[in-house]
């Protein structure tokens, strides 16, 4: 099968964004592919091999119905809708329906706590929520403290004062005229973890995410209209937008989703990939690390022609084992919630195991010093994207309500990613680490501030510092250094109590998997905790254990 990009140098030099003045993804892409009423768009498979199949035509008509009842409920262009749903078809339908109105989706993981929801609803001034029964309970507990919330939609049951999704879908018209949107109009808000405060609101326009994510589907995933693409990301993350929504559908590919309700099961996942004949696969390095521990000969992966990984650095040894077993390399990719894919090992490039790859067409990526000067090959510096001459389509508009945070990202004509890297003689980039304290664990971005804040709410904790600790499976895990009050003594029981407490007051995936009790923390002269020192201590400790 011919690659979408066969000559990297030529494609990179000739690429132009050509962003249209008006753009609505739901109309431009979904309604386009829906002209073939039989074309598969989405395949959901549960743990018992039950399948749900949806065509582009069905996604068009269902999203029209969703747009109609949401508009009748009072939703209009520019309104923010928080969407918290698991891997069910209603997630895809809701996002498309919201887009057809011209409203703004704010997807979130179903693991968010009531406190998380209150923060997100109030900061974004969300007018509506679309949730399942579990999350409806959380919303009910904080609704009196969320004055902007007017529309509540429940997809799997009935509640007083809630809109019954299925009842409204039954009576809603299948015809809807999508809103005429400028490419600069808002499309999505994602919340991303910071190091010194609560999550920031990453604001994307139609151009910066829905439109620009075509480069993911075309160049990195290398998708064709005949492909069945499997992505393992949960619905609450930007990676789902990349690889479970915009990227594949731009190319007319079908999306395969493992509709599981339990923890990630590598054996079951490979069985579904095999049974459904997935042709392309996108997974976090953590998933690949678990895959290569299995007897891969047990699974028929012969239909799999292309594999990619993103979310954290990928081990060269994992790439090697996977290639020996499947005949396919894992093509690394790099981007952020604030961007689309900006660096990758594209299918037409030679693999350099451990490298992030080369810049995506449309992005001038380089390694710079603090003054914005481009560094020489093999010199470590800040990974940055040039924005002075022309802003690439795939970069976020701003952090809403955070002008200072936005300005920190854009300096000296560059967008600063917050990552450290170096460039080799062949133009390949190599990830060194975060320049801040954000923890990359199993594809999740976890800010230490939220975990520290949760720990400090516990009566036993006087001070806490949270850092990344190297881990062979997850890449990094959350490690907490804790100073206890005088009435408490260190114990395994207290470790478990603190872990469970963090799970309750913030999203469970953020809890510290390791806790070390200490009597003091390293600090600057001004009294700030030196997480960098603790992080380096952890790195050296884990190296000595090998």
N, C-alpha and C positions, 0 to 999 in steps of 0.2 A: 504494500500500500504506500502510495506516494506521501511524503511528509508535507505538511502545510508550509514549512519553511525548510528549503533545501540548501540555501546559501545564506548563512548568517550575516556575513559582512555586507552583502548586497542588500538584504532586507533591512538591516540596521541603518545603512546609509540612506536608503530611499524612503524610509517610513515617514508618514505624516499623519497626524491625528485626525484632521478634517472633521472636527466636532461640529455637528449640525446646530443651527440656531435653535431649533425646536426638537425635543426628543422625549418620548415616553416609552420606556422599554416594553411595557405590557402590550402596547399596541404595535410598536415597530418590530418586535421579535416574536412574541407569543402568537399574536394574531396573524403574523406572516406565515409561520409554520402550520398554523391551524387550517390553512387552505387545503391541506391534505388531511381529511377527517380521520384517516386510519393511522396516522403517524404517532408512534409511541413517544410520550414525554416523560413519564414517571412510572417506575415499577417499585412498589413497596413489598418487602418480603419479611414476615415475622419469624420468630424462633421455631414455629411449627410448620414452616414452609407454605403458609397461606399467602397468596399473592393478591395484590391490588394493582390493576393496570389502568393508566389514565393517558389518553391521547392529548395532543396539543389542542384539538378541538374542544375536548372536555375542559381543559384548563382555561380556555378562552371563555366558554359559556359559564362555567362555575364561578370564575372570577368576576364576570359581568353581574351574576346574581349577587355575589358578595358585595360588590361595589354599590349596587342598587339599594340593598337593605342598610348598608352603612351610611349612605348618603341620606336615605330617608330618616335615619336616626339622628341626623344632624352633623355628620362628619363632612368637612369641606377641605378644599385645597389648603395646604400649609399646616393643617392640624397634625399633632403627633399622636401616634398609636403605639402603645407598648404591646408587643406580641410575645407571649410566653407559651410555647407549645412544643411538645416532643416531636419525634419523627412521624408525624401523621399528615395526611394530605391537606388538612385544613391549614397547616402552616404555609404551604406553597400558595394555596388559593387566597388566603388572607393577604399575604404580601402583594400578590398581583392585584387584588381588589382595591387595596389601599392605594397602590400606584395608579390605578385607573382613575381614581378620584383626584389624584394629585396631592394626597395627604402624605405624611412622612412616617415610615415604619421605624420602630426602635426595637429590634429583636433582642431577646435576652434568654439566658439559659434557665431552664426550669428548676435549677438548683438554687436560684436566688431566694433569700429569706424575705420575710415581710419587711424587715428594716431596709434591705436592699431595694425592694420595690418602692417603698415610700420615698427613698432618696431619688430614685430614677424618675418616678412620676412627677415629683415636685420640681426637680431640677430641669426636666425637659418640658414642664407644664403640659404633660400629656392630657389630652381630652378623652382618650378612649383606651381600653385594654381589651385584648382578645386572649383568653386563657382557657386552660382545662380546669377540671374540678379541684385538683390539688392546689393550683395557684389561686383559684377563686377564694379559697379559705384564707389565704394570705392577704389578698386584696381586701376582703371584708374586715380583717383585723385592723387595717390602717386607713380605711376609706374616709373616716371622719377627719383625718389629718391631710387629705389630698383635695384641696378646694377646686382644682381645675378638672378633676375627673368627672365626666358627665355620662359617658357611654361605656357600659360593661357588657361584653359578649362572652358567653359560655358555650364551648363547642361540644360538651359531652354531658348535658344534663339540664336541669331546671333549678332556678333560684329566684326568689322574689326580687324584683327590680333589676333583673338581668335579662338581656336579650338572648333568646334561645336560637343559637346559630342555625340548627336544622329546621326549625319551624319557619324561620325567615327565608331560608334558602328554598323551601318548597314553594313559596308564593312569589318569590322575587322574579322579575323579568330576566330573561336570558339575553336581553339586548341592552347595551350600554355604550354611550359615546365617550371614549376616554378623554380626560382633560387634556387640553392643548398646553403643553409645558415647555418652558424654555429649558435649554440644557443646563442653565445655571440654577434652576429651581431645585428645592430640596428633595431628596429621595430617601435617605436613611440616616439614622443616628445610631452609632455604636458607642458603648461605654468601654473605655480602656483603662487598665490599671496604671496608677502613677506611683511615684516613690515617696512623695511627701504629703499626699492628700488623698481624698476619695476619688473614685473614677471620674475621668473627664468625658465630656460628650464630643465624640468625633462626628462632625457634620459633613455628610457627603451630598453632592448635587447629582443630578441625573448624569452629568458628564463624568464626574470623578469616580463613580462606582458602576452603575448599571451600564453605561456606554463603554467606559474604559476597560471593563473586565472582559471584553472580547479578546484582548491580548492573552488572557489566561487560557481561554478555550481554544484559541487558534494556535498560538505558538508553543505553549508549555504542555497543555494536555493533548495537543495535536488531534483534536476531535474532528470527526466527520459525521454527517447525518445518519450514518449506519451504525455508529458506536453505541455501546451500552457502558456508561461511565459510572463507576462506583466510588463514592467519597464517604469516608468514615467520620466526618466531622458532625458534631451535634449542631442543632439548629440555632443556638444562641450566639454563635461565633461568626466573625467575619469570614472565616474559612468556608463556612457553609454558603455564604453569598458568592464567594469565588468559584467553588467547585460543585456545589449542589443546587445552584440556581442560575446565576447569570452566565458564567463561563460555558457550561455545556449547552444551555438553551440558545445562546448566540449561534452555536454551530449546528443546531438541530439535532443534537445527540439526546438519547434517552438517559435518564438518571436512575441508577439502581440504589435503593436505600434499604439497609438492614433495619427493620422496624423493631428494634429490641427494647425491652423495658429494664433489663438487668445490666450488670456490669459488662464491660467489653469482654467478649469471649472469642479469642483468636481462632479456635478450632471451628466454631459455628460460623464465624465470618468467612473463613476460607471455603467452607462448604457451600455457602450461599453464592460466593463469587464464582465457584466452580459450576454449581447447578444452573445459575442464570446466564452463564456464558459472558461474564463481564469482559470487555475488551480493553478497558483502561481502568487504572486504580490510583486513587489519591489517598494517602494515609499519613498520619504523623509518624515520625521516627520511632516513637514508643511502640506503635502497633507493629512496625516492621521488626523491631527488636524481639517482640513476642512471637511473631511469625517464624523467625529463623530458629527459634528454640524447638519448633515442632518438626515432625517428620514430613517434610513438604512433598515427598513422593506420594503420599496418600491422597493428594488433591490433584484433580485435573485442572490445571491452569493453562491449558494449551491455547485457549481463546485470548488470553491476556497478552496484548501486544505492546503495552506501554505502561510504565509505573512512575509515579512521582511522589515526592515527600516534601513536607514543609512544616514549619511551626517551631523548629529547633534544629540545631546542628545534627547531621546524620553521620553515624560512625562509618568509616571506610570498611571495617570488617563486616558490618551488616550488609552493605552494598555487595560485597564479594560473595557472601554466603547466599544471598538472594539470587544473584546472577548465576551461580553454579547450579542452583536448584531449579530455577525457572527459565534461564536463558535470557532474562530481562534485567537491565540495569535499573536502579532507582535514580531518577533524575531530580536532583535537589532544586528547590525553589525558595526564593526569599522575598518577603514583602511584609507589610504591617496592616493593622486595622486602619491606619491613616492612609495607606496606599494600596494599589493593586500590586501584582507581581512586578518587581523591579530588577531582580537578578535571578538567573536560573541556568541550569544546564539543559539547554534545549535539545530536542531529539537529534538535530543535525550536528551538534557539537560533540567532540571527544569528551569522554568522562574523565574527570580528575577526582577520584574518590576523596571526599572530605571538603571539596570546594563548593562554594555556592553557585559558581558558574559565571556567566557574563551578563552585561546589562540587557534588559528587555528593550526591544525596539520602541523608541519614543521616550527613552530616559537616558540622560547623561549622568551616569553614576561615577563617583570617584572617591578617593580617600584623601582627606584634607587635614590641615593642621587647624589650630584654634583661630587663626586669622583668615581662614578660607583659602589658603594656598594649597594647590595640588601637590601631594607628596610623591616621592620617587617610588619605583617598584620595590616591594618587600619592606616598605616603611609602614609601621602601624599608625593608624590615625582614625579620624571620625569618618564613618561611611555616610556619604551625603549625595544628594541629587541636585543638579543645577536647575535653578528656577528663574534666574535673573533675566535671561533673554526671552524665554517663553515658559509659562507654567504648563507642565505636562498635564494631560487630562486626568490621569489616575492618582492625583494627590488631593487629599481632603481640603475642604474649604477653610475650616477653622475649628478650634475647640469652642463650642458655644459657651458664652458667659465667662470666657477665660482669655482675655486679650493678651495678658502677660504670657500665659502658657503657649499661645499661638506664636507670639513673637520669639519666644525661646527656640522654636523649631525652625524659624526662617531667619537666617543670619548670613550676612555677607554674600547674598545672592544664591544661597544654598538652602535646601531643606535638610535638616539634620535628623537622621534616623534614630540617634541615641545608641547606635551600635558601633563597635570598634572592629576594624578589618584591615587587611592589606591586599594589594593587587600584585599578581606575579607578572613575569615577562610576557606571558601569552594573553594578558588581559582578564584572567580569571580572578575572582575575588574569594578571599578566605576569611571566614568569621573568626573573630578573636574573643568577643564577649560583649556584654552590655556595658555601656558607659555610665549607666545608672544602676539602681538596685533591683530592677524588675526581675522576677524569677520566671524562667521558662520551664514549666514542668508538664510533661505529657501533652504538649501543644497549648497548654493554658498559660496566659500571662497573669502573674499574681503580684500585686503591689504589696511590699512589706508593711506599709502604713496601716492598711485595713486589718491585717493579722495582728499587728502590734496593738492596735486600738482594741480589738476584741479581747486579747489577753489581759490588757490593763483593766478591763471591766471586772475581771475576776478578783475576788477579795484577797486571794493569796499572792497576787502579782504586784510588785512594787515598780519594777522596770522590765522592759522586754525589748529585744532587738531580733529582727527576723532577716535571714539571708538565704541565698541559694547554697545548697550543698550538693556536690556531684553525686549522681546516681546512675548505675549502669543501664537500668531499664527506662526510667523516666527522664533521663538527661540531667535534670536537677530536681531536688525536692525542697520543700520548705523546712528550714531548720530554725528553731527559736532558742535564743539564749535568754534565760529568765532569772531575775533576782526576786527572791521570795520575801514576804513580810516576816517579821520576827517570830510570829506565832506558828509558822509553817516550816515543815522539814521536807527535803526532797524524798520522793518515793515514786515507784512505778504506778502506784494508785493515783497519785497526784498528776503524773504525766497523762494518764488516760482521762482524768477528770478535766484537765485543761484542754486536751484535744477535743473531747466531746462538747465542751463549752464553746469553743471556736466554731465547731460545726453548726451549733445552734444559732449563733448570733451573726454569722456571715455564711456565704455560700460554702457548702461542705468541702469542695475540692481545694479550698484554701488552707485547710487545717495543717498545723505543723506535724509532719510525720516523725520528726525527731525534736526532742526538747532536751536541752542541757541546762542544768541549774548552775548559776555562777554567783560570785559575790560582788563582782564589778564588771563594768562594760567599758571598752576603750572609747574615749571621747576626745573631741577637739578642745582647744583652750576655751572656746565659747560654750562648751557643754553639749555639742551635738555628737550623737553616737556615730562612731566610725565603722559603718557596716562593711566598708571595703576591707578593713583589717580582719574582721570576723570571717568574711567570705574567703579571704586568702588563707586564713588559718584552717578553714574547712577543706579547702582544696588540697593543701599540703597534707592534712591528716588523712584524707581519702587516698591520696597517692601512696602514702606510707603503708596503707592497709593492703595494697595490691601485691 
